[in-house]
Amino acid sequence: MTVFERTEADDVLTATVTVTRHDQLAVALKQRAKPVIIENDALSRQLIRLEYWRDAKWWLIAWLVYRLLASAMAHQYHLLARALENDRG
């Protein structure tokens, strides 16, 4: 599971952990010393999809806060406009 490859940056051998099966991923991610390389396309796509939805969660929360604030400001504006109409009339 461990592969040695030469890096161009420091020109030394660097140990990496290569994952090709689902059952290897948990063990590979538990260690934090070596970079993990995923060579399984299906597993890679699942992790990319997971990362997308993790980020999308924050966009959804931001959108909901925006809509709540926009609704509150619009509601306040309508109340103010009605009060001004009543003062004129």
KEKE-895168 format. One record per residue (C-alpha): residue in three letters; residue number from 0; x, y, z. Coordinates in steps of 0.25 Angstrom, whole numbers, plus 5000, padded with zeros to 4 digits. Layout:
N
ala	NUM	X	Y	Z;
...
//
This chain:
89
met	0	5000	5000	5000;
thr	1	5012	5010	5002;
val	2	5019	5015	4989;
phe	3	5031	5023	4988;
glu	4	5032	5034	4978;
arg	5	5042	5045	4975;
thr	6	5037	5059	4976;
glu	7	5042	5070	4968;
ala	8	5041	5080	4979;
asp	9	5051	5075	4989;
asp	10	5058	5064	4980;
val	11	5056	5053	4991;
leu	12	5048	5041	4992;
thr	13	5035	5043	4999;
ala	14	5026	5032	5005;
thr	15	5012	5033	5000;
val	16	5000	5024	5003;
thr	17	4992	5019	4991;
val	18	4978	5014	4992;
thr	19	4971	5005	4982;
arg	20	4960	4999	4990;
his	21	4949	5005	4999;
asp	22	4954	4997	5011;
gln	23	4968	5003	5011;
leu	24	4963	5017	5011;
ala	25	4960	5018	5026;
val	26	4973	5013	5030;
ala	27	4980	5022	5020;
leu	28	4973	5034	5026;
lys	29	4976	5031	5040;
gln	30	4990	5033	5039;
arg	31	4994	5048	5036;
ala	32	5009	5047	5033;
lys	33	5008	5043	5018;
pro	34	5000	5048	5007;
val	35	4988	5039	5002;
ile	36	4987	5036	4987;
ile	37	4973	5030	4983;
glu	38	4975	5022	4970;
asn	39	4960	5017	4970;
asp	40	4952	5025	4961;
ala	41	4938	5022	4967;
leu	42	4944	5025	4981;
ser	43	4950	5038	4976;
arg	44	4936	5042	4970;
gln	45	4929	5039	4983;
leu	46	4939	5048	4991;
ile	47	4938	5059	4981;
arg	48	4922	5058	4982;
leu	49	4923	5058	4998;
glu	50	4932	5070	4997;
tyr	51	4923	5078	4988;
trp	52	4911	5075	4997;
arg	53	4919	5079	5009;
asp	54	4922	5093	5003;
ala	55	4907	5094	4997;
lys	56	4902	5093	5012;
trp	57	4908	5106	5015;
trp	58	4903	5113	5002;
leu	59	4889	5108	5006;
ile	60	4890	5114	5020;
ala	61	4896	5127	5014;
trp	62	4884	5128	5004;
leu	63	4874	5125	5015;
val	64	4880	5136	5024;
tyr	65	4880	5146	5012;
arg	66	4865	5142	5009;
leu	67	4861	5144	5024;
leu	68	4868	5158	5025;
ala	69	4862	5162	5011;
ser	70	4848	5158	5016;
ala	71	4850	5166	5029;
met	72	4855	5178	5022;
ala	73	4843	5178	5012;
his	74	4833	5176	5023;
gln	75	4839	5188	5031;
tyr	76	4839	5196	5018;
his	77	4824	5193	5016;
leu	78	4820	5196	5030;
leu	79	4828	5210	5029;
ala	80	4821	5213	5015;
arg	81	4807	5210	5021;
ala	82	4810	5219	5033;
leu	83	4814	5230	5024;
glu	84	4801	5228	5016;
asn	85	4793	5229	5028;
asp	86	4800	5242	5033;
arg	87	4797	5249	5020;
gly	88	4782	5245	5019;
//
